[in-house]
Amino acid sequence: MNVNQKEITMVDTANSSTKDLKRVLGFWDLMSQAVGQIIGAGIMSLTGVAIAMTGRSVPVSFILSAVLVLISSVPMILINATARFRGGQYSIVGSLFSKKYSGAYMIMFILTNVSIAMYALSFADYAMPFIPFLPRKLLALGILTLLYGLNMVGVDVMAKFQNAIVFILVIALAAFSAFGITQLQPNYFSDSFITNGLLGLFRAGALLTFATGGALAAANLAGEAKNPTRDIPLVIIISTVAVAVLYGFMSVIAAGVLPVAQVAGQPLTWVAETILPRWLYVFFVVGGAWFALISTLNSQLGWATKPVMQACEDGWFPRGLAHLHPKFKTPVYLLTIMYVLGFLPIVFDLDISIIGSITIIVYSLNNVLLCASLLDQL
């Protein structure tokens, strides 16, 4: 059997719900999903923190972070080049390690999706200064509901929206760099460079992996990809490198226009408001910060249901939960469950830091299972 046609699932049933998904996602569709997943609130909040750690050498730390992310991603890149894993990382754990561990992975995977609420609330925080007459909760629920509806009408429609959003997002972030380069201080490399030595440089690089990581989520869309064994590995590599380079240029402006003491620890939006004209600052916040969170949230709603669909096929959950809409081929029940996972923390005012902590802890445990499944093959 041709490697590109080989499909690995934990149970090969005749009427697999994941087999009925639309296989319409090409290379650029997967690229926009990966870029949208990588670019999020991390670049806005962590750049200033990294500047405090290493000064104007922060662009080097961004490149270093991409190297670290890619090194840790090598096993996933290689395994996704061999076969179509319709259930994404869940199928990898079950196929390579043990079926019982895949059940544990799935329970924790579902819990990590409370991060949907975190992205919606973060969007509301960036939107409130520009739309002060709307309450935070309403803004968060509004964007969540809008993207839920968009994902309901088909992965092809969702992908087209994602492509447009990511295009504007990249333009907004690039505009920040293009405008700021004219204001760069001439002593960039001679003043406040590697302020805390190599240790500070590497600490900043480790921290910034939170900003440059995320491309592996594209693996969860293998069931809807046209050519996953070719496209997914390339997308993981190219998107990570490209975003890191873009971040590097942005961090040059963030650290090099104003004195380091002023920008250290400050969010990127503070720097943008200080150096950009008002119209460009608004475009940067809307096209950059807003769209970064919208693209991440849209991407997650798109891929989060696919591993759960495969788990339903494998018997961990009722098969009926994986029901696909007859026209749009979207998992309507599972998508609604993901919506509720985001809806409830917002409605009940769960603190965003608590949501973040839950996500990080459970996601780390899932990574342990994923790594164990890969090491088991050595």
Secondary structure per residue as TSV (DSSP state, phi and psi in degrees):
chain	resnum	aa	ss	phi	psi
A	1	M	-	360.0	136.0
A	2	N	-	-62.3	135.7
A	3	V	T	-57.3	-35.6
A	4	N	T	-70.5	-18.6
A	5	Q	T	-98.6	-12.8
A	6	K	-	-67.7	137.8
A	7	E	E	-127.0	130.8
A	8	I	E	-110.6	120.1
A	9	T	-	-134.1	169.1
A	10	M	S	-81.8	-27.5
A	11	V	S	-139.8	127.3
A	12	D	-	-96.8	91.1
A	13	T	-	-97.7	157.4
A	14	A	T	-69.3	-32.4
A	15	N	T	-119.1	55.5
A	16	S	-	-68.0	130.5
A	17	S	T	-64.0	-35.4
A	18	T	G	-70.4	-23.4
A	19	K	G	-70.6	-22.4
A	20	D	G	-89.2	-0.8
A	21	L	S	-66.6	151.6
A	22	K	-	-71.6	124.3
A	23	R	-	-95.8	79.3
A	24	V	-	-120.8	-4.1
A	25	L	B	-86.2	116.1
A	26	G	-	-91.0	-171.8
A	27	F	H	-57.2	-49.2
A	28	W	H	-71.4	-29.5
A	29	D	H	-64.6	-45.3
A	30	L	H	-66.3	-35.1
A	31	M	H	-63.4	-43.6
A	32	S	H	-66.8	-33.3
A	33	Q	H	-64.7	-44.2
A	34	A	H	-67.7	-46.4
A	35	V	H	-62.4	-42.3
A	36	G	H	-63.4	-33.1
A	37	Q	H	-74.0	-35.8
A	38	I	H	-71.5	-50.9
A	39	I	S	-77.0	113.4
A	40	G	S	-147.8	-149.6
A	41	A	H	-69.6	-15.8
A	42	G	H	-58.7	-43.8
A	43	I	H	-64.9	-33.7
A	44	M	H	-73.3	-37.8
A	45	S	H	-97.2	-28.6
A	46	L	H	-93.7	-19.0
A	47	T	H	-59.8	-46.9
A	48	G	H	-63.6	-36.5
A	49	V	H	-65.2	-41.9
A	50	A	H	-67.5	-35.6
A	51	I	H	-61.9	-39.6
A	52	A	H	-63.1	-28.2
A	53	M	H	-81.4	-36.3
A	54	T	H	-137.0	5.1
A	55	G	B	68.5	-140.5
A	56	R	T	-79.3	2.2
A	57	S	T	-85.6	11.5
A	58	V	H	-59.2	-32.3
A	59	P	H	-60.0	-35.8
A	60	V	H	-64.2	-38.5
A	61	S	H	-65.6	-35.2
A	62	F	H	-64.8	-43.9
A	63	I	H	-64.4	-41.3
A	64	L	H	-60.2	-40.8
A	65	S	H	-62.1	-39.8
A	66	A	H	-63.9	-39.5
A	67	V	H	-61.8	-44.8
A	68	L	H	-62.9	-42.1
A	69	V	H	-62.6	-44.0
A	70	L	H	-68.8	-38.2
A	71	I	H	-60.7	-45.0
A	72	S	H	-69.2	-18.9
A	73	S	H	-92.8	-7.7
A	74	V	H	-52.8	-47.8
A	75	P	H	-59.2	-41.4
A	76	M	H	-68.0	-36.4
A	77	I	H	-62.7	-46.3
A	78	L	H	-66.8	-43.9
A	79	I	H	-68.2	-34.9
A	80	N	H	-74.7	-13.0
A	81	A	T	-82.8	-8.7
A	82	T	T	-97.8	-27.6
A	83	A	-	-161.8	164.6
A	84	R	E	-88.6	110.4
A	85	F	E	-95.2	97.8
A	86	R	T	-64.9	-25.8
A	87	G	T	-97.1	16.0
A	88	G	T	61.2	-138.3
A	89	Q	H	-65.5	-29.3
A	90	Y	H	-60.3	-44.6
A	91	S	H	-66.7	-32.5
A	92	I	H	-64.1	-45.5
A	93	V	H	-60.6	-46.9
A	94	G	H	-69.4	-37.1
A	95	S	H	-76.2	-35.9
A	96	L	H	-97.9	-22.0
A	97	F	T	-114.3	-84.3
A	98	S	-	-160.2	141.4
A	99	K	H	-61.6	-36.9
A	100	K	H	-67.4	-33.1
A	101	Y	H	-72.6	-27.6
A	102	S	H	-66.3	-30.9
A	103	G	H	-66.0	-41.9
A	104	A	H	-64.1	-41.0
A	105	Y	H	-58.9	-43.5
A	106	M	H	-65.9	-39.9
A	107	I	H	-60.8	-45.0
A	108	M	H	-70.8	-34.3
A	109	F	H	-59.3	-44.5
A	110	I	H	-62.1	-40.4
A	111	L	H	-64.2	-34.5
A	112	T	H	-63.5	-19.6
A	113	N	T	-79.4	4.4
A	114	V	T	-66.2	-14.5
A	115	S	H	-62.5	-17.3
A	116	I	H	-56.1	-42.8
A	117	A	H	-64.6	-38.0
A	118	M	H	-62.5	-43.1
A	119	Y	H	-66.9	-39.7
A	120	A	H	-65.2	-42.0
A	121	L	H	-68.4	-37.7
A	122	S	H	-64.0	-40.1
A	123	F	H	-59.0	-44.3
A	124	A	H	-61.3	-37.8
A	125	D	H	-63.7	-38.0
A	126	Y	H	-77.1	-27.3
A	127	A	H	-82.6	-29.4
A	128	M	T	-57.8	-40.3
A	129	P	T	-61.2	-24.7
A	130	F	T	-98.6	-20.5
A	131	I	-	-128.4	65.0
A	132	P	T	-68.4	-16.5
A	133	F	T	-81.7	-6.3
A	134	L	S	-107.5	132.8
A	135	P	-	-69.1	153.9
A	136	R	H	-56.1	-45.7
A	137	K	H	-61.9	-40.7
A	138	L	H	-66.7	-39.9
A	139	L	H	-63.4	-43.3
A	140	A	H	-65.1	-46.2
A	141	L	H	-67.4	-33.3
A	142	G	H	-64.6	-48.7
A	143	I	H	-68.8	-36.5
A	144	L	H	-63.0	-44.5
A	145	T	H	-67.2	-40.2
A	146	L	H	-60.3	-46.7
A	147	L	H	-73.6	-30.3
A	148	Y	H	-61.3	-46.1
A	149	G	H	-63.7	-40.0
A	150	L	H	-63.1	-43.1
A	151	N	H	-69.7	-22.9
A	152	M	H	-67.0	-29.3
A	153	V	T	-93.1	14.0
A	154	G	-	123.0	143.6
A	155	V	H	-65.7	-29.6
A	156	D	H	-67.8	-40.5
A	157	V	H	-66.9	-45.0
A	158	M	H	-58.5	-41.0
A	159	A	H	-67.1	-39.3
A	160	K	H	-63.8	-42.1
A	161	F	H	-62.5	-43.2
A	162	Q	H	-62.5	-41.5
A	163	N	H	-59.3	-44.0
A	164	A	H	-67.0	-43.8
A	165	I	H	-62.1	-45.7
A	166	V	H	-67.1	-35.7
A	167	F	H	-60.5	-48.5
A	168	I	H	-65.3	-38.6
A	169	L	H	-59.3	-47.9
A	170	V	H	-64.8	-39.8
A	171	I	H	-61.3	-43.5
A	172	A	H	-63.6	-43.6
A	173	L	H	-69.4	-37.7
A	174	A	H	-68.2	-34.4
A	175	A	H	-63.1	-36.5
A	176	F	H	-58.1	-45.4
A	177	S	H	-69.2	-42.8
A	178	A	H	-63.0	-40.9
A	179	F	H	-72.7	-41.1
A	180	G	H	-70.1	-25.7
A	181	I	G	-61.4	-27.8
A	182	T	G	-73.6	-14.9
A	183	Q	G	-109.4	8.4
A	184	L	-	-64.4	134.8
A	185	Q	-	-70.5	139.8
A	186	P	T	-68.2	-19.5
A	187	N	T	-98.1	34.1
A	188	Y	T	-54.9	-50.0
A	189	F	T	-82.9	-13.0
A	190	S	T	-101.8	-9.3
A	191	D	S	-125.2	126.5
A	192	S	S	59.6	41.2
A	193	F	B	-105.3	129.3
A	194	I	S	50.6	59.0
A	195	T	T	-64.5	-28.2
A	196	N	T	-117.1	30.2
A	197	G	H	70.5	-171.7
A	198	L	H	-64.7	-31.4
A	199	L	H	-62.5	-44.4
A	200	G	H	-64.1	-37.8
A	201	L	H	-62.0	-46.2
A	202	F	H	-73.2	-34.0
A	203	R	H	-62.4	-42.6
A	204	A	H	-64.4	-39.9
A	205	G	H	-62.0	-41.6
A	206	A	H	-64.7	-42.9
A	207	L	H	-61.1	-42.0
A	208	L	T	-74.6	-5.5
A	209	T	H	-62.3	-23.8
A	210	F	H	-68.2	-24.4
A	211	A	H	-90.6	-29.7
A	212	T	H	-100.9	-8.2
A	213	G	-	-84.3	165.7
A	214	G	-	129.5	-17.9
A	215	A	G	-65.8	-24.0
A	216	L	G	-61.7	-19.0
A	217	A	G	-60.6	-24.4
A	218	A	G	-59.8	-25.5
A	219	A	G	-62.8	-26.1
A	220	N	G	-75.9	-4.4
A	221	L	G	-103.5	14.2
A	222	A	G	-58.3	-34.4
A	223	G	G	-66.5	-19.3
A	224	E	G	-112.0	5.5
A	225	A	B	-86.6	146.9
A	226	K	S	-71.4	-44.4
A	227	N	S	-139.7	74.0
A	228	P	H	-64.5	-36.0
A	229	T	H	-68.5	-24.4
A	230	R	H	-91.8	-46.9
A	231	D	H	-77.8	-42.4
A	232	I	H	-63.3	-47.0
A	233	P	H	-59.8	-42.5
A	234	L	H	-63.7	-42.1
A	235	V	H	-62.5	-43.2
A	236	I	H	-59.4	-45.5
A	237	I	H	-70.3	-52.7
A	238	I	H	-66.6	-43.6
A	239	S	H	-64.5	-40.7
A	240	T	H	-63.4	-46.3
A	241	V	H	-66.5	-45.3
A	242	A	H	-63.2	-44.1
A	243	V	H	-67.3	-38.8
A	244	A	H	-62.6	-40.3
A	245	V	H	-65.2	-43.7
A	246	L	H	-60.0	-45.8
A	247	Y	H	-60.2	-38.8
A	248	G	H	-60.9	-45.0
A	249	F	H	-62.4	-41.4
A	250	M	H	-64.5	-38.6
A	251	S	H	-70.9	-26.8
A	252	V	H	-60.2	-44.2
A	253	I	H	-68.4	-44.5
A	254	A	H	-59.7	-35.2
A	255	A	H	-98.5	-14.8
A	256	G	H	-111.0	-5.5
A	257	V	S	-91.1	-43.8
A	258	L	S	-107.3	161.1
A	259	P	-	-56.8	141.9
A	260	V	H	-57.7	-37.3
A	261	A	H	-59.9	-28.8
A	262	Q	H	-80.1	-34.3
A	263	V	H	-97.1	-16.0
A	264	A	T	-59.3	123.9
A	265	G	T	83.7	-5.2
A	266	Q	-	-89.0	146.1
A	267	P	-	-67.2	155.3
A	268	L	H	-63.2	-29.8
A	269	T	H	-65.0	-31.1
A	270	W	H	-66.3	-43.4
A	271	V	H	-62.6	-44.9
A	272	A	H	-60.2	-43.0
A	273	E	H	-65.2	-30.0
A	274	T	H	-76.6	-38.5
A	275	I	H	-104.1	-18.7
A	276	L	S	-95.6	148.8
A	277	P	-	-64.4	157.0
A	278	R	H	-55.3	-44.8
A	279	W	H	-64.2	-37.7
A	280	L	H	-75.4	-32.8
A	281	Y	H	-63.9	-42.7
A	282	V	H	-62.0	-43.7
A	283	F	H	-63.0	-38.9
A	284	F	I	-64.3	-43.5
A	285	V	I	-69.4	-46.1
A	286	V	I	-70.9	-54.8
A	287	G	I	-73.4	-25.5
A	288	G	I	-94.7	-72.6
A	289	A	I	-64.5	-50.1
A	290	W	I	-60.8	-52.7
A	291	F	H	-69.5	-27.1
A	292	A	H	-61.7	-45.0
A	293	L	H	-74.0	-36.2
A	294	I	H	-64.5	-43.5
A	295	S	H	-66.2	-37.7
A	296	T	H	-66.3	-44.8
A	297	L	H	-65.6	-42.7
A	298	N	H	-63.8	-42.9
A	299	S	H	-62.1	-43.9
A	300	Q	H	-65.3	-41.3
A	301	L	H	-62.8	-28.7
A	302	G	H	-73.7	-41.7
A	303	W	H	-99.0	-18.1
A	304	A	T	-64.5	-27.3
A	305	T	H	-81.5	-20.3
A	306	K	H	-69.5	-44.3
A	307	P	H	-61.2	-36.0
A	308	V	H	-68.0	-35.9
A	309	M	H	-58.4	-44.4
A	310	Q	H	-66.7	-35.0
A	311	A	H	-64.9	-34.9
A	312	C	H	-64.9	-41.9
A	313	E	H	-63.8	-33.2
A	314	D	T	-84.7	-2.3
A	315	G	T	97.2	4.5
A	316	W	S	-74.1	-29.4
A	317	F	S	-133.4	163.7
A	318	P	-	-55.8	134.2
A	319	R	G	-59.6	-32.0
A	320	G	G	-62.9	-22.7
A	321	L	G	-64.7	-23.2
A	322	A	G	-89.9	13.5
A	323	H	-	-54.6	131.8
A	324	L	B	-100.0	140.9
A	325	H	-	-59.6	131.4
A	326	P	T	-60.6	-28.0
A	327	K	T	-96.7	-49.5
A	328	F	T	-88.5	-14.5
A	329	K	-	57.2	42.4
A	330	T	-	-112.9	143.0
A	331	P	B	-77.4	87.2
A	332	V	H	-62.0	-39.4
A	333	Y	H	-72.1	-44.8
A	334	L	H	-67.2	-37.8
A	335	L	H	-64.0	-36.7
A	336	T	H	-67.5	-37.1
A	337	I	H	-62.1	-42.9
A	338	M	H	-63.3	-37.9
A	339	Y	H	-61.9	-44.0
A	340	V	H	-65.1	-37.4
A	341	L	H	-60.6	-32.9
A	342	G	H	-83.8	-33.2
A	343	F	H	-67.8	-46.9
A	344	L	H	-63.6	-46.9
A	345	P	H	-61.0	-30.9
A	346	I	H	-70.8	-47.1
A	347	V	H	-63.6	-38.9
A	348	F	T	-94.6	14.6
A	349	D	T	57.7	40.6
A	350	L	-	-68.8	131.6
A	351	D	-	-61.2	138.0
A	352	I	H	-63.6	-30.1
A	353	S	H	-69.4	-34.0
A	354	I	H	-67.2	-42.8
A	355	I	H	-59.8	-44.8
A	356	G	H	-62.1	-41.1
A	357	S	H	-65.4	-43.0
A	358	I	H	-59.3	-46.1
A	359	T	H	-61.7	-47.3
A	360	I	H	-64.4	-44.3
A	361	I	H	-64.5	-49.7
A	362	V	H	-69.3	-38.1
A	363	Y	H	-62.3	-38.7
A	364	S	H	-64.4	-41.4
A	365	L	H	-63.0	-39.5
A	366	N	H	-64.8	-37.7
A	367	N	H	-63.7	-34.3
A	368	V	H	-61.2	-45.3
A	369	L	H	-63.9	-41.2
A	370	L	H	-64.3	-44.6
A	371	C	H	-64.6	-39.7
A	372	A	H	-62.8	-38.1
A	373	S	H	-66.3	-34.7
A	374	L	H	-75.0	-41.3
A	375	L	H	-66.6	-28.5
A	376	D	T	-64.2	-19.0
A	377	Q	T	-87.8	-8.3
A	378	L	-	-76.7	360.0
